[in-house]
Amino acid sequence: MATVAKPGKYYVLSPEGVPQTVPEATRPAPRVDDLRGKTIGMLDDGACGAFMQRLAEAIVARFPETRTRYWRKPSLSRPAPPEMIDEVSRNADVAIAGACV
């Protein structure tokens, strides 16, 4: 962002500039074209087990050749451990993270 000094103690900031690039780790993952034949990882935040179970049943009812796997975070108030995230990413083509309140 460019700064233009004006007489006195005020500065006018210009919104022009080069946009920052988004780090690779924060970019959304590529989307799958179809759920058929995919393994869907269901990551429960610890408070929405019933909802995640029903969602998994609905997905399998609509896409019978789809498989679901279920993980539950050890603590509702903390992020999933990195090892769990790695396990989900290794064992699922698509992940749904539940955040129920």
KAQUISUL-V421802 format. One record per residue. N is the residue number from 1. RES is the residue in one letter. SS is DSSP state (H for helix, E for strand, L for the rest). PSI is psi in whole degrees, 0 to 359 (* if undefined). Layout:
# KAQUISUL-V421802
n	res	ss	psi
N	RES	SS	PSI
N	RES	SS	PSI
This chain:
# KAQUISUL-V421802
n	res	ss	psi
1	M	L	130
2	A	E	144
3	T	E	130
4	V	E	119
5	A	E	137
6	K	L	156
7	P	L	141
8	G	L	209
9	K	L	11
10	Y	L	147
11	Y	E	143
12	V	E	124
13	L	E	133
14	S	E	132
15	P	L	358
16	E	L	149
17	G	L	183
18	V	L	126
19	P	L	144
20	Q	L	147
21	T	L	151
22	V	L	127
23	P	L	145
24	E	H	322
25	A	H	340
26	T	H	1
27	R	L	145
28	P	L	146
29	A	L	153
30	P	L	144
31	R	L	147
32	V	L	150
33	D	L	327
34	D	L	146
35	L	L	346
36	R	L	128
37	G	L	3
38	K	L	158
39	T	E	126
40	I	E	123
41	G	E	125
42	M	E	111
43	L	E	105
44	D	E	133
45	D	L	355
46	G	L	355
47	A	L	358
48	C	L	40
49	G	H	315
50	A	H	317
51	F	H	315
52	M	H	323
53	Q	H	314
54	R	H	321
55	L	H	317
56	A	H	318
57	E	H	319
58	A	H	321
59	I	H	314
60	V	H	326
61	A	H	322
62	R	H	325
63	F	L	81
64	P	L	333
65	E	L	8
66	T	L	143
67	R	E	144
68	T	E	147
69	R	E	149
70	Y	E	133
71	W	E	146
72	R	E	128
73	K	L	147
74	P	L	340
75	S	L	130
76	L	L	323
77	S	L	2
78	R	L	155
79	P	L	158
80	A	L	141
81	P	L	146
82	P	H	325
83	E	H	323
84	M	H	316
85	I	H	317
86	D	H	319
87	E	H	317
88	V	H	315
89	S	H	330
90	R	H	331
91	N	H	5
92	A	L	144
93	D	L	330
94	V	E	144
95	A	E	141
96	I	E	120
97	A	E	120
98	G	L	133
99	A	L	85
100	C	L	151
101	V	L	*
